[in-house]
């Protein structure tokens, strides 16, 4: 119970309230007592406005007759005269309460209870401190009055503290419910997610920290639900993609074992094609796993972009012409060299151009543009294909996500190509994004960092052009791994 956030909040608020009220009560009690004493003294002084003169007269008389044998007799007569004139009783005693003079002559030689009287002046008689007291004739005991007044004030403050504490506790209960209800909702939703229910969401109003926490929780839940869906789809897609070539391979091998087929070059070629598809899927998955683990191998070097792109585009020109698609480049000379891994950049362009060729109809155009913006080279690959619907656009770089849900290998693919492209671009210090409109085409934009001054430009390591994807219905020959999927 004590570990509950609500209980701890209530206890903390109650302690704070009690500490504040207790401090106020102490100061209020002391201030009230002091003010009472000052007011009573003021009243008495007001009733005898000549009290200061009388104190001066006593002091003057003592000073003049110090050392005389009958000094107290003179003081006694002086006090009796002061009482007759002011209707105030005057008493003078030492620090032990021994009375030396009393204007009523009742307490001389006796002991005065100093706890019930307060001195109004102090004198030095023959080197001994003497205190002087006065009070109105017939007046009640001021000390007892003060004590009763102080007790009454303290009692009132005590009940006020109890009432304020009870009110504070009630308000704390009401406020804690409204404050902690979002926390309870978050805890309930988190436990639901722990049980596997990823549909849990928290509806919290407000813009404070709890509102932001609820929004972050909902965003996390959306991400987890999307990842779970992608994971489920990935398992389904991988199983499907593996099943088809494996079924073909097993069928051919069983037929060969049973003597139903002869090992002709066509059958061997078909088996090789299916094996390449399996190898391609495994290589793509391995590439993504390395990127996730931060172990993607890169050999960065300064590369002159124009000759590199021209070399990489050569294999696609014949295929684009065969499909009646124009393949254009707008890469100006004189661009700064980029700091990249040439093989990885070739892999990026290969995936993007192959994807654009698949989705661009005859008569369309694919254009690669490059411009320098600050310390980056910005590349745009634009096609005039069918475009991507807005609801699909935010997810095209996610794994196994396919806008075309068909399973056809000619257009469906594995759904890994753009995920690999994104990982490779970001691993080389760039950024990638997509813009698209239905029936207008798609633009993939990515950036590359330029080489620092003094870097040696090289293009010696650029890989050989990859073999192009076959026309539909044609056998696959020497297709390299990590192409667009």
N, C-alpha and C positions, 0 to 999 in steps of 0.2 A: 504493500500500500504506500509506504513512504517513498518507494522508487517511482511512483506515478508522477508524471510531469505536472498534472493538475494539483496534486497534494503539495508538491514542492513549491509551486507557484503561490498557492494559498498561504502556506507557512511563511514564505519569504515576504509576501505582501503584509501579512499580519505582524511579523516582526518589525518591518519597516514602519508600519503605522504606530505600533506600541512605542518604538524608540522615539519617533517624532513627537507623539503626544506626551510621553514621559518627560522628555526634555522641556517641552513647553510648560508642563505642569510644575516642574522644579523652578524654572525661571519665573513663572507666574506667581508661585507661592512666595518666593523670596522678594519679588518686586512688590507684592501686595503687603507683606509684613513691613517692609521698609517704608512704603507709602503710608501705612497706618501710623507707624511711629512718627513719621514726619508730620502727618496731619494732626495727631494728638498734641505733639509738641508745639505745633503752630497755633492750635486752638488755645493751649495754656498760655503761650506767649502773647497771643492776642488779648487774652483776658487780663494780662498784666504787661502792658507795653513797656513798662519801666524796668522789666526784669534784667535787662542788660546793665542798666544803671545800678540796680541793687547788687548785681554780681561785682561790679566795679567798686561799690562802696565796701562790700565785705573784703575784697582783695586789698583795698586801701587800708582798712582798719587792721587787718592781719599784718600787713607790711609795717605799719607804724608801731604796733605793739608786740611784735615778735620778740620772744625772750622774756616778756613780763610774766609774773606769777599768775595774775588774774586775767590773762588774755581771753580765756573762754567765757568768763563772766561777762566781759564786754561784748563778745560775739553773741552770747545768749540774749543780752538786752537788745542788741541790734536786730536779731532774728525776730524777737517778740514785737519790736516796732514795725518790722516789715510785714508781719502777719496782720497786725492791727490795721495797717494801711492798705494791704492788698487782698485780704481774706484768703491768703495762701499759707499753707503750713510749710515751714522750712526745717530741714534736719541736716546736720553735718556729722559724718562718721568717718572712721578710718577704713582701710581696705579690708579689715576683718569684720566690719560692721559695728564696732564699738562706737556708740553715740556720744559725742562731746557737747553738742548743743541741739536743743529742740525748741522751736518757737512756742510749743504748748507746754514745755517743761515736763513731759510725761515719759520720754524715752532716754533722758540723760542717764548715763551709766549703764544702760541696757544694751543689748545686741540687736541690731537691725537685720531683718531678713533681706539680704541684698538681691535675692532672686525675684522679689516682688516689687523692687523699686529700680528706677533708672536715674543716674546722676545727671544734673544739668550743668554742673561746673566742678572743677577740681582746683584745690589750693594746696600750698605747701606751708605747713605750720611747724616751725622748729625742726625743719628737715623731714617731716613726716607728711605723706600725701593724705589729704583730707578731701572727701567727696561731699558735695552738697546735693540735697534732694528737695523737691517741692511738689505739692499737689494741692488742689482746691480743698477747702474745708468741707468735710462730709462727702467728698467724691468717692466713688467706688474705686476698687483696686484696678489700676490701669493695666497692670501685668496680666491679671486674670482676664480682663476684657480683651487684651491683645491675644492671649492664648486661645480664648474662645473664638475670637474672630478668625485667627489663623486656622484653627481646627475646622471651622465652618467652610473656609475657602478651600482647604485641602480636601475635605469631604466632597464638596461640589465638583472639584477638579477630578476626583477619583471616579465619581459617577459619570461625569462627562466623558472620561477616557473609556469607561466601559461601554457607554452608548455609542461613542465614535468607533470603537473597535468592532462592536456588533454590526454597525452599519457598514464599516469597511469590509468585514468578512462577507456580508450579504452581497455587497457590490462586487467583491472579488469572485464570489461564486457565479454571479450572473455574467461578469465580464470574461471569466476564464472559460465559460462554456462557449461564448462566441469566438474567443481568441483561439481556443484549442480544438474547436470542432474541425477546422481544416487539417490539423495535425492528426486527429483521429481518422478523418477520411483518408488521408495519405497512408496512415498505418494499415487501415483496412484494405486499401487498394494494393499496397505492397505485399500484404499477406496473400491476397488473391493471386497476384502475379507469381508469388513463390509457389503456389499450388499449380501453376501452369496456365492460369487464365490471363492471357495477354490482352484481353478486351477491357481490362480495368482502366477507368479514367476518373479523374478528380475534378469536380466542378466547384471551384472556389472563386468567390467574388472579391474584388479589391485589387489594388495595385501595389501592395506592400510586399515585404519579403516572402510572406506565405503565399501570396498570389503568384509571385515569380517562381517559388518552389513548386507550386502546383503545375504551372505551365511547363517547367523543366521536366517534371515527372511525366506529364502527358506526352511531351515530345519524346522522352525516353521510351515510353510505352509504345508510341507510334513506331519508333525506330526498331524496337524489339519485335513488334508484331510484323513489321515489314521484313525484317531479317529472318524471322521464323517462316514467313511465307516464301521468301526467296530460298531458304534452306530446303523447305519441303519441295519447292519446284525444282531446285537443283538436283535433289536426289531423284526425283521423278524423271527429269530430263537426262541426267547422266545414265540412269538405268535404261531409258528408252534409246539413247544414242549408242550405248554399248550393246543393247540387245540386238538391234538390227544387224550390225556387222558381224557380231559373234554368231548369230543365228545363220547368217550366210556362210560364214567360215565353217561352222560345224556341219551345215548341210552339205557343202561341197566335199569336205573331208570324209564324211560318212559315205557319200556317194562314191568317192574314189576308193575308200576301203572296201566297199561292197562290190566294186567292179562295175557299178552302173555308169560311171563316167570314165573317160580317158583323160589323163593329165595333159590336156592340150595347152598350147600357149595362151589361149583365151581364158581358160579356167584359172591358170596360174596368175595371169594378169588381174583377173577379178579378185582372187584371193589377196593379191598384193595391194589392190585398191582398198579393200576393207581393212587390211592391216594398217595402211597409212592413215585411214580415218581414225582408227583407235589410237595410233601413236600421236596424231594431231591433238585429240582431246586430252590425252595424258600430259602432253607437253604444255598445253594451255593451262591446265590446272596446276601444274608444277610451277609455271611462270607466276601465276597469281599467288601461290603459296609462298614463293620466295619474296615477292613484293610485300606481302603481309608481314613476313618475318623480318623485313628490313635487310634482306641478304641478296637483293637483286644486284648482280655483278655489273658494274659500269666501268668503262675505260674512257673517261672524258678527255677530249682533245679539241683543239681549235680547228674548225672546219669552215671552208668557204662554201656557202650555201648554194649558190647558183650552179656550179658544175656538179655538185652532189645531186641536186634534185633532177637536173637534166639527165644524168646517168640513170637514176632510179626510175624516171618516167619512161625511158625507152621501151621496156617490155610491155607497157600498157597501151602504147599508141596503136599497135597492130590490133589488139583486142578491142579497143574502143572504136577503131575504124570498122572492124567486123560487125560490131553491134550498132553501127551508125550513130555513135556518140562522139561529140567533139571533146577532145582533151586539150585544155589550154593552160598556159603558164603565164603568170604576171609577176615575175621575180626580177626586179631591177638589178643591174650590175652595181657593184660598189657598196653592197650591204656589208656591214661589219660581220666578221667571222663569229660563229656561234660556238659555245663551249658545250659539246655534246658527245655522246657515244654514237659514232656513225652507224653502227649496226643496229642499235636500238631505234635511232631516228628512221632508218630504212624500214624497220619493222612497223613503226607508227604509220608512215606514209603508205606502206603496202596494205595495211589493214583498212585505212581510211579510203584509199582509192578503190580497192576491190569492193568495199561496201557500197561506195557511190556508183560503181559500174553495175552492180546487181540491181540497184533501185532506180537507176536513171533509164527511162524508156528511149527507144530509137528517136533520133532527132534532138535529143537533149544535149546539155553541155555540162562538163565538169571543169571547174576553173580553180587553180591554185594561185593565191595571191600572197605576197610577202611584203611587209613594210617594217621599217625600224621605228620604234616608239621608245624614246629614252634609252634605257639599258637593255631593251628586249627587242627581239624580232617577233612580230605578230604574223602568223600564217593563218589564212582562211581557205578552207577547201569547200567550195560551193557547188552543189549540183542542182539540176532543175527537175528533180524527181517529184514523187507524189507528196513529199513532206511528211511530217510527223504531227500527230494530233497533240494538242496542248496537254491532255491528261497523261500522255506517254512520255513527253519530253523530259521531265525531271528524273526519269528512271533509266534512260537509255545507257548510262554508264554503269549500271548495276549488273552484277553477274547473272547470267542465264535469263536476263530480261529480254524479251523479243517483242517488238511491236507487231511483227507478223507472227501470229501464233501457230502458223502451219509448221508441220514437221518436215516439209520438203527441204532437201539439202541444198537445192538451188537457191532458195530464198530464206529458209528458216534458220540455218546455221545452228551453232551451239549457244549463241548469246554471250560469248566471252570476248569477242574481238574488241569492242569498245571499252570493256573493263580493262583489258590489257593495255590498250592505248592510253587510257587515263593514268594507270600506274606508271607506265614508261615516261610519259610527259612530266608527271610530278616528280618522279625520281631524278630527272635531269634539271630540276629547278624551275619548271614551267607550270602553266595553268591551262586548263582546257574547259571549254563550254560549248553549248550547242544552241543554235537558233533555227527555228523552222516555222513554216506556215504551210497548211494544207494546199496542195495543187500549185505551190510556188517553189518548193525545193527546201533544201536543208544546208546550213552552213556550220561546219565544225571549225571552231577557232581555238588555236593553242599558241602558246608563247615559248620562246627559247631564250636563255640568257646569252648575251654577247660575251665574247672572250675578253678577259682583262687585257689592258695594254701590254705589249711585249710578248704575248703568247705566240707560239710558232704555229702557223697555219699548215694544216695537213689534210690530205684526203687519200692517203695511201691505204688506209684500212677499210675503205668502203667495201662492203661485201658485193659479191656478184649478184646480178639481178635475179630475183626469184622467178621460178617458173610460174607462168600465169595459170589461173584456174581454168579448167576445161570448159568447153561449151556444154550446155546441158545434153546429156546422152552420150558424151564422149568419155573415154576412160581417163582416170586420174594418173598423171605421170609426174613423178618426182616433185610432188607438192611438199613444200618445206613446212615445218611446224611453226606454230604461233602466228599463222596467217589469220585473216578475219574469220571469225567463227559466228 
